[in-house]
Amino acid sequence: MQNFFVKQPVFLVGAERSGTTLLRLMLDHHSQLAWCNEFEYAVDLILDEENFPELDAYYQWLETHRIFQATRFNIDTSLNYTQLVNSFLIQKQTNESKQLVGATVHRHFDKLLKIWPQARFIHIVRDGRDVSRSCIGMGWAGNVWTGVERWIKAENLWSQLSKSLSDNQKVEVRYESLISQPNIVLESICDFIGIDFEPGMLTYNQTTTYDLPNPKLIQQWKYKLSDREVQLVESRISNMLLERNYEISNLSIIKLSFAMQLILRVQDWSKRTEFRIKRLGLPLFLADNLSRRLGINSWQKNIKLKINSIQKLHLK
């Protein structure tokens, strides 16, 4: 394992709630592709361009990382950091007996090149108004104005990263096209990867809880967001939407005062806190906050594992 380094892994990048899970399931159902979900644990602790995380601290961090723990990957302590995270891809590939391997990464994906300089990227983008609405449902935001921030961050990061990539290292995918014309989009992605499209890529609904592409999922913001909510989102991303060839509404663009922005921030905090208390229960919510404030590692680990077990029940 130490001598085998994946030279050209394929990474699916984009904002959360942009269709990354749906596309990942399609890719993972190809006979030649093994796909890791939410591979952020490979890059989240890389703080700068010069240093990788200290390994003992990384091992400890992974002990309570819900996504990593679900993989059941082995940690080889004889490996350095780059070899170790590369070994996770190899384990996925080996476990599924497939020829190629890829992974989904929603944040810090620019740092993947530090480990895999020849990596290839599939970037998926969805209308930011739909992403914003969806983030509220996940409990990540308390209103659409803050709900679009993950989309803004991911899209700005991709804009920066894509400039450093050659044409054969990147391909762009629109969520709306994937939903409305899945065969055509998947054929183009397979061509980019260098494999043939397989109809089995669209059989994921037989082994997962996800349904087949439904065009009704496109542009839900038009009937699920109020005019005011549309204005709030577009006040932040109208130019970004136009740059990505999304039409903006006919509503007037509003400018928010500092006081209004503060109110929205307070509302965001309140709604997210309410969501978390409802999901975890007040005792566990308070214990989580107190354990982190006091810095009691053993208590924090125990609390984190309890939270992980609850989060698993709400996954889709």
Rosetta blueprint (number, residue, H / E / L):
1 M L
2 Q L
3 N L
4 F L
5 F L
6 V L
7 K L
8 Q L
9 P L
10 V E
11 F E
12 L E
13 V E
14 G L
15 A L
16 E L
17 R L
18 S L
19 G L
20 T H
21 T H
22 L H
23 L H
24 R H
25 L H
26 M H
27 L H
28 D H
29 H L
30 H L
31 S L
32 Q L
33 L E
34 A E
35 W E
36 C E
37 N L
38 E L
39 F H
40 E H
41 Y H
42 A H
43 V L
44 D L
45 L L
46 I L
47 L L
48 D L
49 E L
50 E L
51 N L
52 F L
53 P L
54 E L
55 L H
56 D H
57 A H
58 Y H
59 Y H
60 Q H
61 W H
62 L H
63 E L
64 T L
65 H L
66 R H
67 I H
68 F H
69 Q H
70 A H
71 T H
72 R L
73 F L
74 N L
75 I L
76 D L
77 T L
78 S L
79 L L
80 N L
81 Y H
82 T H
83 Q H
84 L H
85 V H
86 N H
87 S H
88 F H
89 L H
90 I H
91 Q H
92 K H
93 Q H
94 T H
95 N H
96 E H
97 S L
98 K L
99 Q L
100 L E
101 V E
102 G E
103 A E
104 T E
105 V E
106 H L
107 R L
108 H L
109 F H
110 D H
111 K H
112 L H
113 L H
114 K H
115 I H
116 W L
117 P L
118 Q L
119 A L
120 R E
121 F E
122 I E
123 H E
124 I E
125 V E
126 R L
127 D L
128 G H
129 R H
130 D H
131 V H
132 S H
133 R H
134 S H
135 C H
136 I H
137 G H
138 M L
139 G L
140 W L
141 A L
142 G L
143 N L
144 V H
145 W H
146 T H
147 G H
148 V L
149 E H
150 R H
151 W H
152 I H
153 K H
154 A H
155 E H
156 N H
157 L H
158 W H
159 S H
160 Q H
161 L H
162 S H
163 K L
164 S L
165 L L
166 S L
167 D H
168 N H
169 Q H
170 K E
171 V E
172 E E
173 V E
174 R E
175 Y H
176 E H
177 S H
178 L H
179 I H
180 S H
181 Q L
182 P H
183 N H
184 I H
185 V H
186 L H
187 E H
188 S H
189 I H
190 C H
191 D H
192 F H
193 I H
194 G L
195 I L
196 D L
197 F L
198 E L
199 P H
200 G H
201 M H
202 L H
203 T L
204 Y H
205 N H
206 Q H
207 T L
208 T L
209 T L
210 Y L
211 D L
212 L L
213 P L
214 N L
215 P H
216 K H
217 L H
218 I L
219 Q L
220 Q L
221 W H
222 K H
223 Y H
224 K H
225 L L
226 S L
227 D H
228 R H
229 E H
230 V H
231 Q H
232 L H
233 V H
234 E H
235 S H
236 R H
237 I H
238 S H
239 N H
240 M H
241 L H
242 L H
243 E H
244 R L
245 N L
246 Y L
247 E L
248 I L
249 S L
250 N L
251 L L
252 S L
253 I L
254 I L
255 K L
256 L L
257 S L
258 F H
259 A H
260 M H
261 Q H
262 L H
263 I H
264 L H
265 R H
266 V H
267 Q H
268 D H
269 W H
270 S H
271 K H
272 R H
273 T H
274 E H
275 F H
276 R H
277 I H
278 K H
279 R H
280 L H
281 G L
282 L H
283 P H
284 L H
285 F H
286 L H
287 A H
288 D H
289 N H
290 L H
291 S H
292 R H
293 R H
294 L H
295 G L
296 I L
297 N H
298 S H
299 W H
300 Q H
301 K H
302 N H
303 I H
304 K H
305 L H
306 K H
307 I H
308 N H
309 S H
310 I H
311 Q H
312 K H
313 L L
314 H L
315 L L
316 K L
